[in-house]
Amino acid sequence: MSDAETQPDAEARPGDDDNTAVSDAEITDQLPQELNVSEYVGPNLFPNNSRRRIPAIIYLAAAVICVVVWAVASESPLVNGGILAAGIALAVFAAYGFVCGRELKIDESDALVVAVGAVGFPVGHASAQMGWRGWLSRPLWRILLYSNEPQPHQRGLVFVDGITGEVIDQLVQPNPEDWTDHLTDRPVE
């Protein structure tokens, strides 16, 4: 096997042609331009929970087709009670999809505002994550917040309902993490 066959791309690399050593600083990775999102500026839009209704409509249509086929061709040897059972199961799953597909009315920025008001300290860094709770998959925002100091003294975790915006639960505590080894005197960019 030749060297060109063993390497994923046959482009010339530093040190390939002259057998010189290549330093680690010369070896870099680059994203293709179409995947480079560093120039993207704008809000991040989280997909709405109501998209679950699209597959629910498809399941309901398949359920109706199954029940109609069973009703019309029940005397055929190719159609039996399994078609009816499949239709009923698809209809139940479609109903579950409609119930779980409630619209997300509180976006992450609204949930962050609610969480900041709930913790009772000035917030520096914060992070929001979407989750669901219960059998009916009610949307829930999990917000992690740190106080606004170079080394945060407090942190909080707040759960915000994605439909009503009410605080479901919260935990505020002194920050047990020690970041003194990671802090430098350089300005934050």
N, C-alpha and C positions, 0 to 999 in steps of 0.2 A: 504494500500500500504506500502511495506517495505521500509527501507532506501535505500537498494540497487537498488530498482526500481525507486526511485525519483532522484538518482544521475546518471549523464550520464555515468560515468565509475565507476566500483566497486573496484578500486584500493584502498589500504589503504593509508590514508592521515595522516599527523601529527595531533594528537589530536583526531582521530576517535575512538580509542579503550579505551582511558583512560579519556575521557571527560575533557581534559585540553584545555585551551584557546590557539588558534593558532595566532601568531603574523603575521602582514602583510608581514614581511620580509620572512616568511617561505612559503608564497603562491607565486608561480611563474608559468609562462606560458613557454612552450617550443614548438618549431616547431619540427615536425618529421624530421629526418635526411635527407630524400629525398627532403624536402622543404627548408633546411637551405642552403642559398647561400652565407653565409659569407666567405666561403673559395674560392668562385669563383673569379678568377682574369682574366681579359681580356677585350677586347673591347665589347661594346654593339652594336649589329648590328640591326639597324632599318629596318623593312620590306620595300622592295622596292614597290613603287607605281605601278609598272608594273604588280603586281599580279592581278590587276583588269581585266586584259585581260583573265584570266582563266575563270571566270564566263561569260565573253562576248563571248567566244568560245562556251560555253555550251548553252547560249541563242541563238546564231546563228544556232547551230545544231538543237535546238528545233524549231526554226523558219523555217528552211528548211524542217524538217519533217512535220510541219503543212501545209506548202504550197504544198508539194508533196501529202499529204493525201487529201487535198482539190482538187487538180488538178486531181488525179486519181479516187477518189471516190465521186465526186461532185453530182452524180446522186443518191447516197445512202441517205435514210432518216436519217441516223445517222450523216451525214456530211453536214454542212451548211456554210453560210458566216461567222459565228463566228470563225470557224477554220482558215479561211483566215485572219480575223481581228487579231486573236491571233498571227498568224505567222508574220504579218506586225508589230505588237506592239513589239514582241520579237526581230525582226530584228532591229527596231529603238533603242531599249534598248541595244542591242549588239553593235551597232555603237557608242552609247554614251559611253559604257564601253571601247571600243577600243580607243576613243579619250581621255578619262579621264585616261587611263592607261599609261600615259607617264612615261618613266623611270626616276627615281630620280638619278640625276648625282652628286649632292652635298650632301655629308653625314654631320652628325652633327659636326664632327671635322672641316671639311672644312668651314661650315657655321660659326663656332665659330671664326675661323681665320679671315674671312671676317668681322665679327661683331666687333672684337677687333680693326681692322684697321679703322673701320668707326667711333667709338666713340671718339677716340683721347685721352684716358687716360689709364694708366696701369690697367689691369683688374685682380681682385682677383677671386671672386666667379662668376660663370656664369651657366646658365641653358638654354638648348635648347628644344624646343617643336615643333613637326611637326603639321602643319595645312594645309588647302587648301583654295584657294580663287577663286571666280568667278564660273560661271556656268559650266566651263570645269574642275573644281577641280584641278587647277594648284598647285603643292606642294609648300609649303612655310615654312621656318624655322622661328620661333619666338625665339629670343635670348634675355634673360635678363642678364645684366652684372652689377657688382658692382666694384667700384674702389678698389685698392689693399692697404687698410689701415685696422687696427684693427676695427675701426668703419668707414665704407666706407663713403666718402664725396660726391661721385657722383654715379649715376646709369644711365643705358641706356637700351633702348628697341630697338632692331634692327630687321627688317623683311628682310630676305634673300630669294631670289627666289631659289627653289630647283632644277631647271633645268639649269639656266644660272649662278647662283651664284652672281647676281647683288643685291645691296642693294635697296630694294623697298621703305622703309621708315625707319626713325630712330627718336628717342627721347632721348636726353641727358639732365639731370637736376641734380641739387643738391639733395642729398639724404635727404628727410624730416624725415626719421625715426631716433629715438633716441634710441640707443642700450646701453647706458651707464649703465643701471641697469642690463644688461645681460652679460657685460664683466667682466671677472675675471682676476686675476694675474697669473693663471695657464697657462703653455705653451700649445700651440695648438698641438694636436697629429696628 
